[in-house]
Amino acid sequence: MTTSYPRILCPLALRDDSERHVLRCALELAAVLSTSVQAVHVYSRGPEPDSPSELAHDVARPARERFAEYLEGTTGGDAALTVLEGKTAERILDEAGRLDVDFLVMGTHGRSALGRLLLGSVAARVLRASTVPTIAVPYTKAEPSSPSSILVAHDLVSLASSRALELARRLQLAFGDPPVTLVHALSPRAGDVEQRRWDVTRQLERDVERAFGSTWRDSLAIRVVDPGKSDMDRVLSVGLEVGADLMIVGTSTKTGVGRLGSTATGLLGRSRVPVLVVPSILKEP
């Protein structure tokens, strides 16, 4: 995926150091894909009487200074910053379309008064509308690194889950073949659980072979977990068990508007590792 223009878009609020990890995750991805990062900062004019040129200058200078601080000591792909005015989610999506990017990488988490992770409103709007895979990165002080274990949540029915599996294979190859675990949580409906487990496993094996090839057992494990608590809790539990440091989940589309399912929403709000959200329809690489 070598390109002459940015293929990874990384929106940044640039308020403090909490997003430094987000940019570094984007640079890590850019390095393995032999591409670059286009960072974007969006500001709103508000009620200030400043002229457009004065306001743009006042906003751009501290934003670029903060961005330069983020880049200090980083390795990986190149990165540049664009400063835009407007509604944040809309401008991010417009810029992703204008640059024809392959990935969005953005921070998604704030914290409630009780310390729980929360999905920000801008991130939620972008994730619902994005037509490219979006990596949602929780704010952390840890140094980013290549994934050592990848978890893929599969619901058996949506096109997005199949797309997620295909993208998992591409990333596995790019990151040096870390192990991949494919997980499906059985629904709590009536019926023989063991028979359902067998049927689901056979279906998943067929899907995996299409995406990974006939030797998939060398690099992927399938986990079908019993009915129980929420799908999100069961997926997170398997993720912790296998030490996943990247989770991949699909989203569906309905009448042209993206819809985050309960599992995706739960993972985005609870996961302490990056979550790659894959829409049903992907643009051609």
N, C-alpha and C positions, 0 to 999 in steps of 0.2 A: 504494500500500500504506500509506495513512494509517491509523493506529490510535490508540486511546485507552489502550492498555496495551502493555507491552514485547513485541516480536516477535523480538528478537535476544537470545540468551542467551550470555553471555561468562564461562565459568569461569576463575577466577584463583587461583593458589596464593599470590600476594602475599608471596613470600619476599624478593624483591629487585627491582631495576629491569629485569630481563630481560624481564618481561612487559608493560612499558609499551607496546611496539609492538603487542602483541596487542590491548589495549584500544583503541588508536588506530585499528587496522584495523576493529574493530567499530563505532567511532564514524563512521568514513568511510562504511561501508556504511549505517549508520543515517541519515546525512545525505542520501544519494541516494534512500533509500526512504521518507523523511519519517516516520521512526519513532524509537524510543528503544532503549537498551541496558539490559538487566538483567544486571548482573554478579553472580556467585555465588562465594562462597568456602566450601569445605567443610573442616571440621577433624575429627580423630578424637580421642576422649577419651583413649584409651590407658589405662595403669594408674594415672593420677593419682587421688588420693583426693578431689579438689576436688568440691564440690557442683556440680550442673549450672549453676546461676545464676552461681556464681563463675567457673567455667571459661569459660562463654559470654562473660562480661564481659572476662576476661583475653585471650581470643582476638579478640573483636570490636574492641576499641579499637585495637590495633596494625594490624589488617587495614584498618579504616576510615581510619586515618592514612595507610597506604601507598596505599590507593585514592585518597585526596585528592591525594597527591603525583603519582600517575599522571595525574590530570585537569588538573593545572596546565598552562596554556598550550595546551590542546587546543581544537579547534573541531569543529563537527559536531553530531551528535545529543546528546540528554540521556542521562545514565547514572546508575543507582542501584545500590547494593550490598546484597545479602542474605548473611548469614553463617549457615551451616547445619552441623549435626553429623551425622556418619555416614560410610558408605563412599563415597569420592569419586565414582566413576563412577556408582554407583547413584543418589546424590542429584542429580547433574547431570542424568541422564536423567529422574528423577522431576520435577525442576523444569521441564525442557523440556516435559514432557507437561502439567504443571499450568498453565503459562503459555500453552500452545498456540503455541509460538514458530515462526517461519518459518525461522530460521537459528541454528546454533550457530557461534560463533567462538572458537577456543581455541588456545593454544600447544601444540605437539606435540613439540618437539625439545629433547633434551639433547645432551651431547657425550661421546663415549667418551674414553678416555685418549689415543687416537691422533688426536683432533680430528674424528672422523667424526660426522655428525649421526645421532641416534637417535630412533626413535619411542617416546615414553613409554608405559608400560603403561596408565595411566589413559586417555590419549588413544586408544590402540588399542581398549580395551573400549568406550569411548563411540562411536567410529567404527563398530565392528561392530554395535552395537545401535541406533544413532540412526535414527529414521524421518524426520528432516528434514536438509536439506543442511548439511554441516559444513565450515567453512573452517578448515583446519589452517595455522596461522601459525608459521613458523620464528622463533626468537628472533633479533632483530637490532637494531642501534642506528639503522638507517635510518628516516627519517620515512616513514610510509605515504602513499600517494597513490592517486588513481583509476587503475585499470588502463589502460595504454596499448596493451596487446596481450594477447589471451586465447587460450589453447591448449586445445582439447578433444580428449581421447583417446577414440576410438570403436572398439569391438571387433566391430561389425556384428551381433551376435547378442543381446546382453542388453538388457532393457528399461531398465536403468540408464543405458546409453549414450544411448538416445533421450531419457530424462529429462534427462541432462546437456546434451544439445544444446538442448532446450527452455529450460532454465535459462540457458544461455549467451546465448540471444537476449534473454531478459528482462534480464539484467545488462548486455548490450551497450547496450540502449536506455536503461537507467537511468544508465549511466556515460558517456553522450554518444557512442555509436557507435565505440568503439575497434575495430580490426580483429580478426577472429576467424580462427584457423587450426584446421581440423579434421584430425586426423592418425590414420591407421590403419597399423599395422605388419603387413605380410604375414607369414603363418606360413611356416616353412621346409619345408613339405611339397613333394612332387614336383609337377611340372606347369609349364606355360608361364607364366613370371612376367609377361610382358607381357599375356597374355590375362587372367590373374588380376587384374592391375592395372586393366585396362579394366573388367572385371566389377565389381570392388569400387568403382571410381570412380562407375560408373553407379548402384550401390545407394546410395552415400553422397549423391550428388546428389539422389536421390529423398527421402532422409531430411531433408536440409538444406532442401529446398523446403517440406516439411511444417512445419518449425519456423520458417524465416526468410522464407518467401514466394518468389514468382517472381523477385524482384529480388535474390536472395541473393548473386549474384556481385559486387555492389557493396560488400559488407562482409565476405565470408567467402572463404577460400581452402581448397582441399582438398589434402592431401598424403598420398599413399600411398607408404610407404617400403619398400624391398626387404627380403627376408629377410636376417637377419644375427644380430647379437648380441641380447641380451634386448630385449623390447618396451619395457621401462622405459628402457633406454639410448637406444634409437632415439627415443622420445618426448622425452626430455630433450634430445637433440641438436637436434631440430627446435625445441624451446622456446628453446634458446639462440640458434639461428639467427634466429628471428623476434623475439627480444627479449621473450618472453612474461613478464609479471609477475603473471599469474594462470593457474593450470592447473586444468582441470576434468576429473574422472574419475568414472565410475560404479562402484558396488559391487553385487554380486548378493545375493540372499537365498535361504536354503535352510531349509525347515521352520521359518520364523519367526526364524531366527538369522542375523544379517548375516555376510557373508563378504568379507573384503578380498582381492581377487585379487592376483596377483604384481605386476602393473603398478601398481595403486594403492598397495600396500605399498612398492614400490620408490620411487615418486614421493614418498611421505610421508617416507621415510627419507633421500632424497637432495636433494630440491628445496630451493633457497634462496629460493623465492618461495612465496606462499600457494597451497595446493592445496585446491580445493573438491571434497569427496567427496559424491556424489549417490546416495542409495539408490534401489532399484528402484521403491519405492512412496512417493509423496510425498503429504502431506496437501494438501487443497485450499487455495489461497491465499486 
